[in-house]
C-alpha cells in the first residue's frame, strides 16, 4: 500500500525538472547568438554599406583577388578596368573590399 502512495505523489516536481533540463540548451543558444550570429550580422551590414557606396573611379578587390578600377555601374553589375584595354564585368556581391579601406584583421 505504501508503494502506491509514493507513485501518486511523484508528479508535483515535473515542471521544475523540465525547466532545469532545458536551461543548458537555452544558455548554449544565447552564447551562440552573442558570439557567432550577432557579429556575422554586423559584418554583413558593413559589407552591404560598402557595396552601396561604390562609385565610378573607386579601386576595388574582388573576392577572387582581382584588383581593378570601377569604370561602369549597372544595377547589380560593375565594370572593372583591370589592365591596359582589359575590362571585366563583375557582380556587385563579389566585391570583397575597396582599396584603401582595409578591413581590420582579427587575431586568431
C-alpha positions, -999 to +999 in steps of 0.1 A: +000+000+000+029+024+007+043+020-028+010+033-043+012+064-021+048+072-033+038+067-070+009+091-068+029+119-052+057+120-079+041+143-104+045+176-085+081+184-094+079+177-132+076+213-143+107+225-124+126+194-135+117+201-172+127+238-169+161+228-153+167+203-181+161+230-208+183+256-191+216+244-205+201+243-240+188+279-237+222+290-223+240+275-253+217+292-277+223+326-260+261+321-261+260+312-298+239+342-306+263+367-289+295+350-301+286+339-337+253+352-350+254+389-339+290+396-351+282+379-385+251+401-389+272+432-381+299+422-407+272+416-434+257+450-427+290+467-431+297+448-463+263+459-477+270+495-468+304+493-486+288+478-517+262+506-518+289+533-515+309+521-546+311+548-572+330+552-606+367+556-601+369+535-569+397+509-567+383+476-556+393+440-550+370+411-559+366+380-538+387+362-564+416+385-558+413+407-590+423+443-585+406+469-607+391+503-611+353+508-614+345+523-648+309+514-651+280+507-627+248+490-637+221+477-612+240+447-599+270+446-623+302+466-621+326+470-650+362+469-638+393+481-657+419+456-648+447+465-672+455+481-705+423+478-726+410+450-704+376+454-688+356+428-670+321+427-657+316+415-621+285+410-600+283+436-572+282+410-544+316+396-554+334+428-545+353+420-513+366+455-504+376+489-516+413+496-518+424+520-491+396+509-467+413+477-454+392+456-431+408+452-397+425+418-392+413+398-362+438+378-341+432+341-341 
